[in-house]
Amino acid sequence: MKRLLRDKSGPLTRELLLKPGQFGLGKVPEKTAPDATTDMVCGYCSTGCSLRVHLKDGEAVNLTPTTDYPVNLGMACPKGWEALSVLDSPERATTPWIRNSRGELKPTDWHTAMHAFVDRFQTIQHEHGQDSVAFLSTGQMPTEEMAFLGALTKFGMGLKHGDGNTRQCMATAVVAYKQSFGFDAPPYTYSDFEESDVIVLVGSNLCIAHPIMWERVMRNPHSPEIIVVDPRMTETAMNASLHLPLQPKSDQTLCYGIARILIENGWINESFIENSTNGFEEFSAFVRQYTDERLISETGLNLDDVNKFAELIHSGKRVSFWWTMGVNQSHQGVRTAQAIINLALMTGNIGRPGTGANSITGQCNAMGSRLFSNTTNLLGGHDFENREHRQKIAEVMGCDVDRIPSENGWPYHQIIEGILREKIKGLWVICTNPAHSWINQNQCRDILDRLDFLVVQDMYHTTETAQQADLILPAAGWGEKEGTFINSERRIGRLKKVHKAPGDSLSDFNIFRLIAHYWGCGDLFEDWETPDQVFELLKKFSQDQPCDITGIENYSALDRAGGIQWPLPAGSSDLAQERRLFSDGKFFHSDGRAKFLFNPTRAMPEQINSKFPLILLTGRGSASQWHTQTRTSQSAVLRKLYPEKIFVELNPKDASERHIRANEQVTVKSQRGQIRARAVLTNSVKPGQVFLPMHYEGTNQLTLGIFDPHSHQPAYKACAVQVTKIV
């Protein structure tokens, strides 16, 4: 098999005869597992369940939940049970596709695809500057692939700007933890769900979004008080001891008001505050302005429920605070997350079993992306702007430190805006679907169409973004490659190849190797031939960091231990299945203290008015749907478990005023677009509010492009709309 290798000095002139199987090409298969069964981590959400895959001749034929894994303990949600079925979809991309001069996508070979990738992107860089090409990646690839992508783009290809779709779900938590604790460090372990006597869930519909975590709550033997803070009567709220249906985006006000009540009553842990924190006196003075009157006015709650909330926190011996997208996806998400963190700090509910200020992650490997993707930080949780950090990474890489950017690239929304401002001319999208998932969808699709060259690397050639692409690179999916995932509780688990990728599709890892070779920077990645080799590099990147994993011997050690939570430094003998952070009251700031951080609350950027009098809420629709349904829609079983067409939940009072009956077709309209949906009348949404599931294509035609100023995370959750009956 003959392939051309791009010389670093310029045009494609040097020929290289590749051996069969090199870069995953040819007929030589990647490693498969010959055993009767093998265990591996699920590739959907951040829970990180282990699935026991049943094999015949090294190929997966069925799966069951792993019974002794410390995460799921023999449980699995519908997506996990159906994880194999989506691999055999007829919509899989099995060969590269390239858009011809007539604007048609046509199949091609890898050689032609690599020529097009390199020539088009390098031409764009030559004509418009080195920073005119960017990438958007994911939280759903193995950590080793994320690290390879980040190193390839930033050290090899010279791209400054690149971000992951974890910006859409977890950037707020990352920044909140970094600022408050000194490092992006979710402190908890899942056993805390079972050891708390008070569980506070803010903006989290745990039943639907993370059903196995909810099962862990149900195993709690202490009959815990469950407090749910959410505008909707969600499935989780229906099971709560106390549901606080506050006004959308008033949760920061609520937390400040609760802090004031705790302080006024002396319900705080003065010893912990004095020994382990900074800034409490300033915070205490700040929250005095959140009086009962202001609290009730801004949240819409009644004072009895607010006082009961404070009393439950005070009476609890082990109080855990949990949040997810209802907090993160906000115009003031970081300070809201830190308002929750402040409640844990001031009451000393951190570092002990059943406690913590705990962000629940979204995607299966969002934690791997946060630490090792080279987007929000330098590899291993380092800082691009720190010379010593860059020097350390350069030494591990064996490259000149000047190859590593000395400043952070643009976050996701600035990359999109950069296309609009003609600063970004070429874009490489890997394992994500922004034409569906990005906020203000109609504008996003228009912006993507303005690119000179759009490359999409994905399992399926039918995604909304792939259909806009100039070049599609067919990628292997979960179960078709090797590597590791890091789940919400910092547990590193194994992904294994148990299924052959279809046609000429390659693992993302081998696509990156191929691109490095054609681009002319392959010499930089001579030690990156296999995922397990890269795992050894990840260990070196992490050394002496809070996320140090140098004590993990190899992949086999992860299997034997049932996954391992970071940190595990070299020489550590602590292989306990459940390990939490901050048990010694020491944090990652240089002085070992956590910080109380706060700002005045701000009103929702888009207020209701006579034309758009309702507030739109978005969130998960069912436990059987996932993100843009790229995968879940490929399963006949999962499709039967959720409505095929988009629906909108509407309070009966609002429906009556608009003469709308149940199941009638309605128009939902915002300032950015309008969609058609089926009306579902329910008291689970309050009058003046409506709810749309996030998974359907139409939802993000309505959402508002507003971003948290600290995390740059979009505020998907609340905007102004009108609902009208279709006559």
C-alpha positions in Angstrom: 0.0 0.0 0.0 1.6 3.2 -1.1 1.0 6.5 0.7 2.6 9.9 0.4 4.3 11.5 3.5 4.4 15.3 3.7 7.9 16.6 4.2 8.0 19.3 6.9 9.6 21.6 4.4 6.7 21.9 2.1 4.9 20.1 -0.7 4.1 16.4 -0.8 7.1 15.1 -2.5 8.5 12.2 -0.4 7.0 8.8 -0.8 6.6 6.3 2.0 5.7 2.6 1.7 3.4 1.8 4.7 3.2 -1.6 6.1 -0.3 -3.2 6.2 -2.1 -2.1 9.3 0.0 1.0 9.9 -2.2 3.9 11.2 -5.0 1.3 11.3 -5.1 1.0 7.5 -5.2 -2.2 5.6 -6.5 -5.6 6.8 -4.5 -6.0 10.0 -7.1 -5.5 12.9 -6.4 -3.6 16.1 -6.2 -5.6 19.3 -9.3 -7.5 20.3 -10.2 -9.3 23.5 -10.3 -13.1 23.0 -11.8 -13.8 26.4 -15.4 -15.0 27.0 -16.1 -11.7 28.7 -14.4 -8.5 29.4 -15.3 -5.4 31.4 -15.2 -1.8 30.1 -16.7 1.6 30.9 -19.8 2.8 29.1 -19.4 5.6 26.6 -22.4 7.7 27.3 -22.6 9.8 30.5 -20.2 10.7 33.2 -21.4 8.2 35.7 -18.9 5.8 34.3 -20.7 2.5 34.7 -18.9 -0.7 33.9 -20.4 -3.1 31.3 -19.5 -6.8 31.0 -19.2 -7.5 27.3 -19.8 -11.1 26.2 -17.5 -12.1 23.3 -17.5 -14.8 20.7 -14.2 -15.1 18.7 -13.1 -11.8 20.1 -16.2 -9.9 19.0 -18.9 -8.5 21.2 -22.2 -10.3 21.0 -24.0 -9.0 24.1 -23.5 -7.1 27.4 -24.7 -7.0 30.9 -23.8 -4.6 33.8 -20.7 -5.5 35.8 -21.9 -6.6 39.2 -18.9 -5.8 41.3 -17.8 -2.5 39.8 -17.9 0.3 42.5 -19.8 2.7 40.3 -22.9 0.9 39.2 -22.9 -2.3 41.3 -24.7 -4.3 38.6 -27.0 -1.6 37.3 -27.3 0.0 33.9 -29.6 2.5 32.3 -31.3 1.9 28.9 -28.5 3.6 27.0 -26.0 1.3 28.5 -28.0 -1.8 27.7 -28.2 -0.7 24.1 -24.6 0.5 23.7 -23.6 -2.2 21.2 -26.6 -1.8 18.9 -25.8 1.7 17.7 -22.5 0.5 16.3 -24.1 -1.4 13.4 -26.2 1.5 12.1 -26.5 1.9 8.3 -25.7 5.6 8.9 -22.1 4.8 9.9 -19.4 6.6 8.0 -17.4 3.8 6.5 -15.1 5.8 4.1 -13.9 9.4 3.8 -16.3 11.7 2.0 -15.3 14.9 0.1 -17.4 17.6 -1.5 -16.8 17.9 -5.2 -16.9 21.0 -7.4 -20.7 20.6 -7.8 -21.1 20.8 -4.1 -21.9 17.0 -3.7 -20.4 14.8 -0.9 -18.8 11.8 -2.6 -16.9 8.8 -1.1 -13.1 8.9 -1.4 -10.0 7.2 -0.1 -7.8 8.1 2.9 -4.9 9.2 0.7 -7.1 11.8 -1.1 -8.7 12.8 2.1 -5.3 13.4 3.8 -4.1 15.4 0.8 -7.2 17.6 1.0 -7.0 18.0 4.8 -3.3 19.1 4.7 -3.4 21.2 1.5 -6.6 23.1 2.3 -5.7 23.9 5.9 -2.1 24.8 5.2 -3.2 27.0 2.3 -5.6 28.8 4.6 -2.9 29.3 7.2 -0.5 30.6 4.5 -3.1 33.1 3.2 -4.8 34.2 6.4 -2.3 33.5 9.2 -1.4 30.6 11.4 -4.4 31.2 13.7 -7.0 31.1 11.0 -7.6 27.3 11.5 -9.2 26.1 14.7 -10.7 22.9 16.1 -13.7 21.9 18.2 -13.6 18.6 20.0 -15.5 16.6 22.6 -15.8 14.9 26.0 -16.6 11.5 24.5 -13.3 10.3 23.2 -10.7 8.3 25.3 -8.3 10.5 27.2 -5.4 9.3 25.2 -7.1 10.5 22.0 -7.9 13.8 23.5 -4.3 14.3 24.5 -3.1 13.3 21.1 -5.5 15.7 19.4 -4.4 18.6 21.7 -0.7 17.9 21.2 -1.1 17.4 17.5 -3.0 20.6 16.9 -1.2 23.0 19.3 2.4 21.6 19.2 2.4 20.0 15.7 0.0 21.9 13.4 0.5 25.3 15.1 -3.1 25.9 15.9 -3.7 28.4 18.7 -7.5 28.1 18.9 -9.3 25.0 19.9 -12.0 24.0 22.4 -14.2 21.1 23.4 -17.9 20.7 23.7 -17.4 20.3 27.4 -17.5 24.2 27.2 -21.3 23.6 26.8 -21.7 21.6 29.9 -18.8 21.7 32.4 -16.8 24.9 32.0 -18.7 26.6 34.8 -17.8 23.9 37.3 -14.1 23.9 36.1 -13.7 27.6 36.7 -15.7 27.5 40.0 -13.4 24.7 41.4 -10.2 26.4 40.2 -11.1 29.7 41.7 -12.5 28.3 45.0 -10.2 25.3 45.6 -7.1 26.1 43.5 -7.6 23.2 41.0 -10.5 21.6 39.0 -11.1 19.0 41.7 -14.6 17.5 42.3 -14.1 16.3 45.8 -16.6 13.4 46.1 -17.1 9.8 45.6 -20.4 8.1 44.7 -20.7 6.5 48.2 -21.5 10.0 49.4 -24.9 9.6 47.9 -25.4 6.7 50.3 -23.8 8.3 53.4 -25.5 11.7 53.4 -28.4 12.5 55.7 -29.3 15.6 53.7 -28.9 15.7 49.9 -29.3 19.0 48.2 -29.8 18.9 44.4 -29.6 22.2 42.6 -30.6 22.3 38.9 -30.2 18.5 38.6 -32.8 16.1 37.4 -30.8 13.1 38.7 -33.5 10.6 38.0 -33.4 11.2 34.2 -29.9 12.6 33.6 -27.9 10.3 35.8 -30.2 7.4 36.7 -27.5 5.2 38.2 -26.6 8.0 40.6 -30.2 8.2 41.6 -30.2 4.5 42.3 -27.2 5.2 44.6 -29.4 7.7 46.4 -32.2 5.1 46.7 -29.7 2.7 48.4 -29.0 5.3 51.2 -29.9 3.6 54.5 -30.2 6.9 56.5 -33.6 8.0 55.1 -32.1 11.2 53.9 -33.9 14.5 53.4 -33.8 15.3 49.7 -34.0 18.9 48.8 -34.5 19.8 45.1 -34.0 23.3 43.8 -35.5 23.5 40.4 -38.2 25.6 38.6 -39.9 22.4 37.3 -41.5 19.6 39.2 -39.1 17.2 37.6 -39.1 13.4 38.2 -36.4 14.0 40.9 -38.4 16.8 42.5 -41.4 14.4 42.7 -39.3 12.3 45.1 -38.0 15.1 47.2 -38.6 15.8 50.9 -38.7 19.5 49.9 -39.0 21.0 46.4 -38.2 24.6 46.0 -39.7 25.7 42.6 -37.9 29.0 42.4 -38.0 31.5 39.5 -35.5 30.6 36.8 -32.0 31.7 37.4 -32.7 32.9 41.0 -30.7 30.1 42.6 -27.8 32.4 43.3 -30.0 34.7 45.2 -31.4 31.7 47.1 -28.0 30.5 48.1 -26.9 33.9 49.3 -30.1 34.3 51.3 -29.7 30.8 52.9 -26.1 31.8 53.8 -27.4 34.9 55.6 -29.9 32.9 57.6 -27.2 30.3 58.6 -24.9 33.1 59.7 -27.5 35.0 61.6 -28.5 31.9 63.5 -24.9 30.8 64.2 -25.4 27.6 62.2 -21.8 27.7 60.8 -18.6 25.8 61.5 -16.4 28.5 62.8 -13.4 26.2 63.3 -13.4 25.0 59.7 -13.9 28.5 58.4 -10.9 29.8 60.5 -8.5 27.0 59.7 -9.4 26.2 56.0 -10.8 29.2 54.3 -10.2 32.9 53.3 -12.7 35.7 52.7 -15.5 34.7 55.0 -15.8 38.0 56.8 -16.3 39.8 53.5 -18.8 37.2 52.4 -20.7 37.5 55.6 -21.0 41.2 55.2 -22.0 40.8 51.5 -25.0 38.5 52.1 -26.6 40.8 54.6 -28.3 42.5 51.6 -30.2 39.3 50.7 -32.9 40.0 53.2 -36.1 37.8 53.6 -38.0 40.4 51.5 -35.5 40.4 48.7 -35.2 36.6 48.8 -38.9 36.0 48.5 -39.3 38.7 45.8 -36.6 37.4 43.5 -37.1 33.7 44.0 -40.9 33.5 44.2 -40.6 31.1 47.1 -42.4 31.3 50.5 -40.4 32.1 53.6 -41.5 28.9 55.4 -39.9 26.7 52.8 -36.7 28.9 52.7 -36.3 28.6 56.5 -37.0 24.9 56.4 -34.2 24.6 53.8 -31.8 26.4 56.1 -32.9 24.3 59.1 -32.3 21.1 57.3 -28.8 22.1 56.4 -28.2 23.0 60.0 -29.6 19.8 61.4 -27.8 17.5 59.0 -24.7 15.9 60.2 -23.6 14.9 56.7 -24.9 17.4 54.1 -24.0 17.0 50.4 -24.6 19.7 47.8 -24.9 18.6 44.1 -25.4 20.6 41.0 -25.3 20.1 37.2 -26.5 21.9 34.0 -29.3 23.9 35.7 -26.5 25.8 37.4 -23.7 25.5 34.9 -25.7 26.8 31.8 -26.3 30.3 33.1 -25.3 33.9 32.6 -24.0 33.8 36.1 -23.1 30.1 36.5 -19.7 30.4 38.1 -20.8 32.6 40.9 -23.9 30.4 41.4 -21.7 27.3 41.7 -19.5 29.1 44.1 -22.6 30.2 46.1 -23.2 26.4 46.6 -19.6 25.8 47.4 -19.7 28.6 50.0 -22.6 26.8 51.8 -20.5 23.6 52.0 -17.5 25.6 53.3 -19.3 27.6 55.9 -20.9 24.6 57.4 -17.8 22.4 57.2 -19.6 19.9 54.9 -16.6 19.0 52.8 -13.9 16.3 53.0 -16.1 14.0 55.2 -18.2 11.0 54.1 -21.6 12.1 52.9 -20.6 15.7 52.3 -19.2 18.0 49.6 -19.8 20.7 47.0 -20.2 18.3 44.1 -20.5 19.1 40.5 -22.0 16.2 38.4 -20.3 16.0 35.0 -22.1 15.5 31.7 -20.2 13.4 29.1 -18.4 10.1 29.7 -15.0 11.7 29.5 -15.6 15.3 30.3 -13.2 14.9 33.2 -10.5 13.6 30.9 -11.1 16.5 28.5 -10.8 19.0 31.4 -7.4 17.7 32.4 -5.8 16.3 29.3 -7.4 17.8 26.1 -5.1 20.8 25.7 -8.1 23.1 25.4 -9.0 24.8 28.7 -5.5 24.1 30.1 -2.2 22.6 29.2 -1.8 18.8 29.5 -2.2 17.4 33.0 -4.0 20.4 34.4 -1.1 22.8 33.7 -1.3 26.4 32.5 -0.3 27.6 29.1 0.7 31.0 30.5 3.2 29.4 33.0 6.7 29.1 31.6 7.7 26.4 34.1 4.6 24.4 33.1 5.4 24.7 29.4 9.0 23.6 30.0 7.8 20.5 31.9 5.5 19.5 29.2 8.1 20.2 26.5 10.6 17.9 28.3 8.1 15.1 28.5 7.2 15.6 24.8 10.9 15.9 23.8 10.3 19.1 21.9 11.3 22.7 22.0 9.3 24.7 24.5 8.7 27.4 21.9 6.3 24.9 20.1 3.9 25.2 23.0 1.6 28.3 23.0 2.2 30.8 25.8 -1.4 31.9 26.0 -4.8 30.4 26.0 -6.7 30.0 22.8 -10.3 31.2 22.2 -13.2 29.5 24.0 -15.9 27.8 21.8 -18.2 30.9 21.3 -15.2 33.1 20.4 -14.2 30.5 17.7 -17.7 30.7 16.3 -17.6 34.5 16.4 -14.2 34.4 14.9 -15.7 32.7 11.8 -18.3 35.4 11.6 -15.5 38.1 11.8 -13.5 36.2 9.1 -10.6 35.5 11.6 -11.3 31.7 11.4 -11.4 30.3 7.9 -10.9 26.6 8.5 -12.5 24.4 11.2 -11.9 20.8 12.2 -14.9 19.3 14.2 -14.2 16.1 16.0 -16.9 13.9 17.6 -19.4 16.6 18.2 -22.4 18.1 16.4 -22.5 22.0 16.7 -25.0 22.5 13.9 -27.5 20.8 16.3 -26.2 21.5 19.8 -24.8 25.0 19.6 -26.9 27.9 21.0 -29.0 30.0 18.5 -28.8 27.1 15.9 -29.9 29.0 12.8 -27.1 31.5 13.2 -24.6 28.8 13.9 -25.4 26.9 10.7 -25.1 30.1 8.7 -21.8 30.8 10.3 -20.5 27.3 9.5 -21.4 27.8 5.9 -19.1 30.8 5.7 -16.0 28.7 6.3 -13.5 28.1 3.5 -13.0 24.5 4.7 -15.0 22.4 7.2 -13.8 19.0 8.3 -16.0 16.7 10.4 -14.6 13.6 12.0 -17.4 11.4 13.3 -19.0 7.9 13.5 -21.9 8.9 11.3 -22.0 10.8 8.0 -25.6 11.9 8.6 -25.2 14.4 11.5 -26.3 17.9 10.9 -22.7 19.2 11.0 -21.4 16.4 8.8 -23.9 17.3 6.1 -22.4 20.8 6.0 -18.8 19.5 5.8 -16.3 19.8 2.9 -14.5 16.6 4.2 -15.8 13.8 6.4 -13.4 11.5 8.2 -15.0 8.2 9.3 -14.2 7.4 13.0 -14.5 4.3 15.1 -16.8 4.6 18.1 -17.1 3.3 21.7 -16.1 -0.4 21.8 -14.0 -0.2 18.6 -10.8 1.2 20.2 -8.7 1.3 23.3 -8.1 3.9 26.0 -9.4 5.3 29.3 -12.3 7.5 30.5 -12.4 9.6 33.7 -15.8 9.8 35.3 -17.5 12.4 37.6 -15.9 11.1 40.8 -12.4 11.2 39.1 -12.3 7.4 38.5 -10.2 6.3 35.6 -11.7 3.3 33.8 -10.9 1.2 30.7 -12.3 1.3 27.2 -11.5 -1.7 25.0 -11.9 -2.8 21.5 -14.6 -5.5 21.3 -16.1 -4.7 17.9 -14.6 -4.1 14.5 -15.0 -0.6 13.1 -16.9 -0.8 9.8 -15.4 -0.4 6.3 -12.4 1.9 6.2 -13.2 3.8 9.4 -10.3 4.3 11.8 -10.0 5.0 15.5 -9.6 8.7 16.2 -6.2 7.8 17.5 -5.1 6.4 14.2 -6.6 9.3 12.3 -4.4 11.7 14.4 -1.4 9.6 13.7 -2.1 9.7 10.0 -2.6 13.4 10.0 0.6 14.0 11.9 2.5 12.0 9.3 0.9 13.8 6.3 1.3 17.2 8.0 5.0 16.6 8.5 5.1 16.6 12.3 5.1 12.8 12.7 8.6 12.9 14.3 7.1 14.7 17.3 4.9 11.7 18.0 7.3 8.8 17.6 6.4 7.6 21.1 2.6 7.9 20.5 2.1 4.7 18.5 -0.5 3.1 20.8 -3.0 4.3 23.4 -1.1 2.5 26.2 2.1 4.3 25.3 0.2 7.6 25.5 -1.2 6.6 28.9 2.4 6.4 30.1 2.9 10.0 28.9 -0.3 11.1 30.6 1.2 9.8 33.9 4.3 12.0 33.3 2.2 15.0 32.4 0.3 14.6 35.7 3.3 14.2 37.9 3.3 16.5 41.0 -0.1 17.9 40.0 -3.2 17.5 42.1 -4.3 15.0 39.5 -1.1 12.9 39.8 -1.6 9.4 38.4 2.0 8.2 38.3 1.1 5.5 40.8 -1.1 3.7 38.3 1.1 0.9 37.0 -0.7 0.2 33.6 -4.0 -0.6 32.0 -4.1 -4.0 33.8 -3.9 -2.3 37.1 -7.1 -0.3 36.3 -8.9 -3.6 35.5 -7.7 -5.2 38.7 -8.7 -2.3 40.9 -12.2 -1.7 39.4 -11.0 1.7 38.2 -8.8 4.1 40.2 -9.7 7.6 41.3 -7.1 10.3 40.9 -4.9 11.3 42.6 -2.6 8.3 43.0 1.0 9.4 43.1 3.9 7.0 42.7 4.5 5.0 45.8 1.0 5.3 47.0 -0.6 2.2 48.5 -4.1 3.7 48.7 -6.0 1.7 46.2 -9.3 1.9 48.0 -12.3 1.9 45.7 -13.7 5.1 47.1 -11.5 8.1 47.9 -12.6 11.7 48.4 -10.6 14.9 48.5 -9.9 17.5 51.3 -10.3 15.2 54.2 -7.4 17.0 55.9 -9.0 20.5 55.3 -6.3 21.4 52.9 -7.0 22.8 49.5 -4.9 23.4 46.4 -4.2 27.2 46.7 -0.7 28.0 47.8 -1.8 28.7 51.3 -3.9 25.5 51.5 -7.1 27.4 52.0 -10.3 27.6 50.0 -11.8 30.9 49.0 -15.2 32.4 49.5 -16.0 34.1 46.2 -19.2 36.1 45.3 -20.7 38.8 43.2 -24.0 40.6 43.2 -26.7 38.7 41.4 -27.8 39.8 37.9 -31.3 39.5 36.3 -31.8 37.2 33.4 -30.5 38.9 30.2 -33.7 38.3 28.3 -36.8 39.3 30.1 -40.4 38.4 29.2 -42.5 41.0 27.4 -45.9 41.3 25.8 -44.6 39.7 22.6 -42.7 36.9 24.3 -44.4 36.4 27.7 -43.3 32.9 28.6 -39.9 31.7 29.9 -38.5 28.7 28.1 -36.7 26.0 30.1 -34.7 23.2 28.5 -33.2 20.0 29.9 -33.1 16.2 29.5 -36.2 14.6 28.0 -35.7 11.0 29.1 -33.1 8.5 30.3 -33.1 7.0 26.8 -32.0 10.1 24.9 -28.5 11.5 24.7 -27.4 14.9 23.5 -28.3 15.4 19.8 -29.5 11.7 19.5 -26.7 11.0 17.1 -26.3 7.6 18.7 -29.5 6.9 20.6 -31.6 7.5 17.5 -29.8 4.5 15.9 -31.3 2.1 18.4 -34.8 0.7 17.6 -35.2 -0.1 21.3 -34.3 3.3 22.6 -36.5 5.0 20.0 -39.5 3.2 21.5 -38.7 4.7 24.9 -39.1 8.4 24.1 -41.4 10.5 21.9 -40.3 10.6 18.2 -41.4 14.2 17.7 -40.6 17.2 19.7 -43.1 18.3 22.4 -43.5 21.3 24.6 -44.7 21.1 28.2 -47.2 23.9 29.0 -49.1 24.7 32.2 -52.9 24.2 31.8 -53.6 27.8 32.8 -51.4 29.2 30.0 -52.9 26.6 27.6 -56.4 27.7 28.4 -55.6 31.4 27.8 -54.3 30.4 24.4 -57.2 28.0 23.6 -54.7 25.1 23.3 -55.8 21.6 24.0 -53.6 18.6 24.9 -51.7 17.1 21.9 -52.5 19.9 19.6 -49.7 21.3 17.4 -48.4 24.7 18.5 -45.7 27.1 17.4 -43.0 28.0 19.9 -41.3 31.2 18.9 -38.4 33.3 20.3 -36.6 36.3 18.8 -34.2 33.9 17.1 -36.5 31.4 15.4 -39.7 29.3 15.7 -40.5 25.6 15.8 -43.6 23.4 15.7 -44.2 21.1 18.6 -46.9 19.0 20.2 -48.5 20.5 23.3 -48.3 18.5 26.5 -50.4 20.1 29.3 -48.9 19.5 32.8 -48.6 21.2 36.2 -45.0 20.1 36.3 -44.2 23.6 34.8 -45.5 26.7 36.5 -47.7 29.2 34.8 -45.5 31.6 32.8 -43.0 28.8 31.9 -42.7 26.1 29.2 -40.2 23.3 28.8 -38.6 21.7 25.8 -36.2 18.7 25.8 -32.7 19.6 24.6 -32.3 16.5 22.4 -34.6 17.5 19.5 -33.1 19.5 16.6 -35.5 22.4 16.9 -34.8 23.4 20.5 -31.6 25.3 19.9 -33.3 27.4 17.1 -34.8 29.3 20.1 -32.0 29.5 22.7 -30.2 32.7 23.5 -26.5 33.3 22.9 -25.5 34.7 26.3 -22.4 33.4 28.2 -21.1 33.4 31.7 -18.3 36.0 31.9 -15.9 33.7 33.8 -16.4 30.3 32.1 -17.8 31.4 28.7 -20.4 28.7 29.1 -23.7 29.4 27.2 -26.9 30.0 29.1 -29.1 27.4 27.4 -31.7 27.2 30.2 -33.9 30.3 30.0 -35.1 32.7 27.4 -38.4 34.5 26.4 -40.8 32.8 24.1 -44.4 32.8 22.9 -46.6 29.7 22.3 -49.5 29.9 19.9 -52.0 27.4 18.6 -51.6 26.4 14.9 -55.0 27.0 13.3 
